[in-house]
């Protein structure tokens, strides 16, 4: 048996997603979108600022939601993978190599 290098690669992607997702939250538990839009409101008061405030909060919160979805998918995939695989399996030689002998970019699946 050999180490499942694909599982290790997915684990590294998952760790990066978690780091990126952490940047989308705040210590107080409020959304980053609410914080950013409040910052705008602190310096610009008008109906146009209110429109931008709402738009910015929604866009940032939607992005945070996408990160959560990516994290959940990666967690499920990672948990479903075996820690060890057969020596001759593609997962044991991850990332797969091209005919030129150069490693291909690590694909998610």
Long-range contacts (C-beta under 8 A, 24 or more apart in sequence): 1-84, 1-85, 1-86, 1-87, 2-84, 2-85, 2-86, 2-87, 2-89, 2-92, 3-83, 3-84, 3-85, 3-92, 4-81, 4-82, 4-83, 4-84, 4-85, 4-91, 4-92, 4-94, 5-91, 5-92, 5-93, 5-94, 5-95, 6-81, 6-90, 6-91, 6-94, 7-78, 7-81, 7-82, 7-83, 7-91, 8-94, 9-94, 9-95, 9-106, 10-74, 10-77, 10-78, 10-81, 10-108, 11-78, 13-74, 13-106, 13-108, 14-71, 14-74, 14-75, 14-78, 17-67, 17-70, 17-71, 17-74, 18-71, 20-67, 21-64, 21-67, 21-68, 21-71, 24-60, 24-63, 24-64, 24-67, 25-64, 31-57, 31-60, 31-61, 31-64, 32-60, 32-61, 32-64, 33-57, 33-58, 33-59, 33-60, 33-61, 33-64, 34-61, 36-60, 77-109
